[in-house]
Amino acid sequence: MKDELRIALIQSDISWLDPEANFASFADHMPLDADVILLPETFATGFATKDLEVASDPQTVDAIQAFLLLQANRCQSFVGGSAFVKVGDRYRNRFFLASPQGELTFVDKRHMFSIAGEAERFDAGQSQVTVQVHGWAMRLAVCYDLRFPVWLRNDPKDPYDALLLVANWPESRVDAWTTLLRARAMENQCYVAGVNRVGVDGFKVPHSGQSQLIGPEGSLLIQGATHQQQVLRATWSSLKLKAVRKRYPFLNDGDAFTLD
């Protein structure tokens, strides 16, 4: 397990249904000194659920995967973000994480946002996915999954070390965003990286950013400024993680770990 891990979040506006513009913008802000770089949910198209055929066009999805792999190779970092993918006649919100070695891991968003009728068009992911990054076990999740602690619960027998979450979380519910990110860190005794977009989307919904990097005891390492595009950085320590879990072995005191 690498002693220190450098994490970067790119908090940015997203050009609606314009992958090429978004590729150019994010490429310009890619740090060359990070181990992990996260981009917001649906970073290439915006959360364009009324234009799913366009947003999930196979050529667009191929271009998104190629972009992530290219940047992972160029920056020698793990680079992640999500995209809409069509599977049969249904859709998935898929978080891709590209490695510097050219590997691509993905997880599908588990929870459907019922208020917006997502279940009518999207299928929920069935698998919890943990990726090894320089010896760190990292759980992948997408936006609304943040609200569901049972799905993200850490297993004391096989714990993950960090939670990576990409989002388009609206400003109207940003208090939940900032609170739940810290709650997931505290209850799972893990580092948390949550990246959110800024700007107004194609539905005229404003997003304020406020991306966060959080320590395993819930300490706020850095928070993105409201309504500002920026790259956030923090260094995570394996020694700190081990010390927190050793001094306060809360995971071992929980109820039996079960998940249907």
Secondary structure, 3 states (H helix, E strand, C coil): CCCEEEEEEEECCCCCCCHHHHHHHHHHCCCCCCCEEECCCCCCCCCCHHHHHHHCCHHHHHHHHHHHHHHHHHHCCEEEEEEEEEECCEEEEEEEEECCCCCEEEEECCCCCHHHCHHHCECCCCCCCEEEECCEEEEEEEHHHHHCHHHHCCCCCCCCCEEEEECCCCHHHHHHHHHHHHHHHHHHCCEEEEECCEEECCCCCEEEECCEEECCCCCEEEECCECCCEEEEEEEEHHHHHHHHHHCCHHHHCCCCCCC
